[in-house]
Amino acid sequence: MATFISVPLKKSSEVELVKPLSKFITATYPAGEEQGEYIRAVDELNKLRKNALGRPLDKHESSLEILLRYYDQLCAVEPKFPFSENQLCLTFTWKDAFDKGSLFGGSVKLALASLGYEKTCVLFNAAALASQIASEQNLDNDEGLKNAAKFYQLASGAFGHIKDTVLTALNREPTMDISPETVGTLKLIMLAQAQEVFFLKATSDRMKDAVIAKLANQAADFYGEACKQCQYKDNLPKYFYFQEVLSVLAAKHTIMQANAELHQSMVSKQKKHFGEEIARLQRSAELVKTVASGYDEYVSVKDLSEKINRALTAAKKDNDFIYHDRVPEIKDLEPIGKAALVKATTITPPLSQKFADLFEKMVPMVVQQSMSIYSQRKAETVNRLVGTMREATNLCNGVLASLNLPAALEDLSGDSIPQSIAEKARAVVQLGGLQSIEQLIRDLPELLTRNREILDESLKMLDDEETTDNELRTKFNQRWNRTPSGDLYKSLRAEGAKYRTVLDQAVQADQVVKDRYTTHCEMIALLCKPENELNAAIPSANPTKTLQGSEVVNVLRSQLAQLDAMKKERETVEEEVKAVTFDMSTSFLTALSQDGAINEEQLSLSQLDKLYGAYNQRVQATLRTQEELLGQVQTSHQEFSSLKQSNTEANQREEVLKKLASAHDSYVEISNNLREGTKFYNDLTEILLKFQNKCSDIVFARKTERDELLKDLQQSIAREPSAPSFNVPSYQSTPAVPAGGPTPAPRTVFQPQQPQAKTQPPARPPPPSVTPQAASNAPVNAPLMSPPNSNPPPVAPPTQAQGPPYPSYQGYPGYFQMPGYNPYAYGQYNMPNMPNMPTMPTMPTMPNMPYMAYQQTPGQGGYPAAPPPGQPYTGYPQQPPQQQPYYPQQ
């Protein structure tokens, strides 16, 4: 392992960014140049992620720049998109940087629908790459030392930032590599290495020994703290990485202490404290010796050891011959001071020098949300003003219709259609008459059914996914550790319930309109007829031409003209109110940059009051004017009615004219209501389609997360043992054969039920080459001797009976039955020597057949023991003297 420690990078899986982000942009921003620019920015963001995470990165500053630029872009884009599990759901999968996994299970990984998780892992990789770049620097020159210190401090700051923010960013337990304990340890390691670089720089610049000693002592303190973190944290030692790092940290801690003592000894020498100098040098030599004996495979201290020993030898020599200063105990010496010149880099985006926000023109989500609320407040203000004016106008029309005005003033002849009624009849025909209204009424149920189907299908997707999630949670219990679907879908279900309430209210409003249409349908149909039929349907009455030039008629006409002027003014005010626009994003962005937060209610209400305050005053003025005019009209109408001749025909005619005027007003209102209802259902359809897409996206993301989690669970289950471990009984274990001992021949199992075909015996081997005298002098029951050199040495007799060392066959001399089976009952005694036995036929030798001592069984004859070297086997015929070889010997 290298002297300086570097951290491996995490690996990420590919993520589809273009489709969901483009879908959100298309649904949120209107079509145009701005929308196209945002979609192109999404493509650039996807390319940036692939460059940063989709390929191996070189240990160079340019690669680190790419990672930092992607991290800065994530920080810039986070407030501009609603990244969450129940809105814009993007699942990021990362593997543990230190856990290498197993052959079957693979390494540990975590998939989360959180941009904060992506930011944390990217920052981890930036810190890891910075540590690798620092480790590759040439520390023999100032440039390399400066770069190494800069990158180590950047890595330390990044790890420290992760430690402070990871739990908040993830809202769940992270993998071990980005856990606060792990990154806290890595922060200390990087800080210690940065301090060591400063120590090397000070040494290279030949700074004062007192300063160098303090720098080295501070580095030793950092290394010691990091070493403690590796030792005492429960989860860190399980990583092989930290097990290996621990040795390096311990060695570095000791080496830095040795350097501190060495340079402090030089300070003592300058102060002429020669005994202290020797004590510190001795302590330094002991520390270096500890490193050389225990950690020599990780770090080399040969040069440092030689330097210390030379200084110690010279100091002892000078003290022994010149100074004779007392050498104190190391514990009695004053502690060496510390000087920390390193500091973890503060992580404040942008970290990249070439960063340019791809979504610079897009406002943050908090501004978008404030804009949305402001738009709702503005719409409510406009609707309130417009609704107030329309309600007042309808009230005015209703009062005039009840008084049969202005038709009563126009119908002084008593036998023709009043001009106002004729104009209203033409207006009804131009608007489409009954056919238009009936078509709108027929369209409403289809629009309602379509919206209900979209809403039902959206909620059904949530129900099906939640059911599946609950089943798997019941099956896997605590292992199914993702967010429950019921908790995740609360906001969506609340939104769906709101839409269902809106639909129910719309159904009630539709019924009110239909009932009103039914009430006025007959009179509306009468208005749609030709003028001659309409005139015939209106009863005639006695003429009242005497009132034609009366003062009361002129007053009524003047008052009605004022009311008409007031209505036209309201129409103008309504158009102006609807046309008011104002961009609140600038105000919200200014407040966000100054205060860090947006008080939307205060800003919105203040701005709306500026925009619509004057219009509200004008509307209130028209209401007061209308109230005064209607009072005057009613007074004048009473006087007018008293002057008219009352009879049955006149009353019937006046009643029909009132109904026709009311039918016209009702037709206009019903037509407007039905068109507004149609527009409402069409707009609601778009909203419900967005809601459906939102539900579909989150269900798809949850399905992907579910599949990943199931795969991980299957792998973890496959890694678990199928049964608990148990100890094998000692009698079932196979005893080890002693080295160099003979291998026992396998026992032959006799199976009389399945007789084998008789095999022809091979030729007997030649008898050993011995002299007759040796054979005759050998005892019958000779003790077991060493086997020939070609056989391994004998061992103690086994506990079970064994077969002969070479095959024997029934019917041949020298055959011995297996212990426990002897149908012929011979061979119960030791065979005597047979010196005069004729030479036996040659038997082929058995290669690789080890020699084995035969264990005698009670009641069975013993097997001949091995004779001493050079002597024949007892019981075998002697071999005749050897003949001269045919070929000459060399």
ABEGO torsion letter per residue (X at the ends): XBABBBBBBBBBBBBBAAAAAAAAAAAABBBEAAAAAAAAAAAAAAAAAAAAAABBBBBBAAAAAAAAAAAAAAAAAAAABBBBAABBBBBBBBBBAABAEBAAAEBBBBBBBBAAAAAAAAAAAAAAAAAAAAAABBAABAAAAAAAAAAAAAAAAAAAAAAAAAAAAAGBBBBAAABAAAAAAAAAAAAAAAAAAAAAAAAAAGBBAAAAAAAAAAAAAAAAAAAAAAAABAAAAABAAAAAAAAAAAAAAAAAAAAAAAAAAAAAAAAGBAAAAAAAAAAAAAAAAAAAAAAAAABBAAAAAAAAAAAAAAAAAAAAAAAGBBBBBAAABBBBBBBBABBBBBBBOBABAABBBAAAABBBAAAAAAAAAAAAAAAAAAAAAAAAAAAAAAAAAAAAAAAGOAAAAAAAAGABBBAAAAAAAAAAAAAGEAAAAAAAAAAAAAAAAAAAAAAAAAAAAAAAAAAAAAAAAAAAEAABABBBAAAAAAAAAAAAAAAAAAAAAAAAAAAAAAAAAAAAAAAAAAAABBAAAAAAABBBBBBAAAAAABAAAAAAAAAAAAAAAAAAAAAAAAAAAAABBBBAAAAAAAAAAAAGBBBAAAAAAAAAAAAAAAAAAAAAAAAAAAAAAAAAAAAAAAAAAAABBBBAAAAAAAAAAAAAAAAAAAAAAAAAAAAAAAAAAAAAAAAAAAAAAAAAAAAAAAAAAAAAAAAAAAAAAAABBABBBBBBBAAABBBBBBBGBBBBBBBBBBBAABBBBBBBBBBBBBBBBBBAAAAAABBABBBBBBBBAABBBBBBBBABBBBBABBBBBGBBGBBBBBGBBAAGBGABBBBBBAABBBBBBBBBBBGBBBBBBBBBBGBBBBBBBBBBGBBBBGBBBBBBBBBBABBBX
